[in-house]
Amino acid sequence: MLDQEGKQLGIMAPRDGIKLAEEAGLDLVEISPNANPPVCRIMDYGKYKYQMSKRAHEAKKKQTVIHLKEVKLRSGTDEHDFQFKMRHIERFLADGDKAKITIVFRGREMAHIDLGREMLKRVADIIKDKGVVEQHPRMEGKSLTMVIAPAGK
């Protein structure tokens, strides 16, 4: 049992701890239930909850969220469109987000999956200084996907 200043009061029955807390106009809060015997403290529980929520809010503010941005291509995408999509991928990586490149095959294009693999290999070669291939190309249904994460993350 601890008092409001953190001084140890020793081991006592729960009813005695509750009585001491009520006399001080505070609450008896169980801090460490797994300890033997459990550790309780006399404190203002409302103030404690407020401080914990502020601490959680500060921790949430400092964490960064990484999004997964998707860019879709086709096996017959022209050079200009390819370069346009590459600029998007580079911007996503610069912002700290991951990029998922998907090449969609339709109908008879399924016979030329090797063209899609070459295109993803080309993307990986262009991006190698800005990003790292996190998930190598693999078929998912009628599409070929690859995930690139920002370099240095």
N, C-alpha and C positions, 0 to 999 in steps of 0.2 A: 504494500500500500504506500502510495506517495501522496504528499499534500500538494497544494497549489504552487508552492515554490520549488517542488521537486525533492524535498527532503523525505527520507524514508521514515515511515511510521511503524514499520514492522508488520508481522503477519497477524491478521485479525479476522474475525467472522464478518461475513458480508453485511449483516444487519448493523454491526458496529460502524463499519465504513459508511453505510448509508446515513446513519445517525450523525456522524461527523460532517458529512457533506451537507446535510440539511441545516445543521447549525451554522455552517459557513455560508449558506444560501447558494450552494453550488451543486453540481451533479457528480455522482460516482461513475466513472467511465472505465471499462475494462480495456486496457491497452494491449496486453499480451495474453490472450486466452490459452495459448499452447504451453506457456511456462508452468512450472510446477513449484509452488502454487501460482495461480494466475495473478498477473500484476494489474492493479487498479490504481486510478489516480483521481484525486478530487480536482475538478475543473469545471469551467462553464462550457457545457457541451455545444451550445449554439455558436459560441465564439470559436471553438475547436473546429466545428463543421465549416464555418466561414473561412478560416485559415486554410483548411485542407482544400477547399474549392478554389481559393485564390492560387495556391501552390500548383494545383492541377491545371489551372488556366494558364499560368506562366509557362509550365512545361509544354503545354499544347502549342503555345505561341512560338516556341523555339524549334519545334520539329518541322521538317520539310516533307511535303507530300509529293511523291513521284507519280505522275500520270502516265498512262500508256496511250500514245497517240497512234492511230492507224492510218497508213497510206496504202491505197489500193492501186494496183497496176494491172495491165493485161499483157499477155505474152507478145502482142504486136504493138505495144506503145511506141510512138515515134520519139525521135531524139529530143525535140524541143519539150515535149510533155514530160519525158524522163528527167531532163535537167530541171524543169519546173518542180517536179515532185522531190528531187534531190535537195533543192533549196529548202523545201518544207521540212524534210528530215533533218537537215543540218540545223535549222532554226529550233526544232523540237529538242535536239540534243544539247544545243547551246543553252536552252532554258532549263535544262536538267531533267527533262522528261525522257521516257523510253519511247522508241519508235517501233511499231509493228508493221512490217512491209508484207502485204498480201498480194499475191498474183493470182487472179481469178481466171480459171479456164472454163470455156463454154463449148459444148458440143464436140466438134472434131479437134479442137485445140488440145484436148486431153491426150492426143497422140504425140504432142510436142512438148512434153513436160520439161525436156532438156533445155528448151529455150528459156523457160521460166527460171530454171536453176542457174543458167548463165547470167540472166539479168540480176538475180540475187547476189551472185558472186561479184558481179560488177559493182553493185551497190556497196557490198562489204569492202571492196578495194578502194572505192572513192571515200568511204567514211572512216577508214582504218585509223586516221589520226584524231578523229573527233569522237569516235564511239567504238564500243567493243561488242562483238556478236555474242549475245547472251543465249540465244536459242538458234541453233543452226537450222537451215531450211528443212522443212518437213511438210508432207502432204496432210491436209486436213480436209477430207471430202474432195471437193472440186477446186480447192485452192492450195497454194503453196505459201507457207508463212515463215518469216524469220523475225526475231526480235533483237533490236540493237539498243544497248544501254549507253549512257554518256560515259566517256573516258574519264578516269580518275574518280569514279564514284564507287 
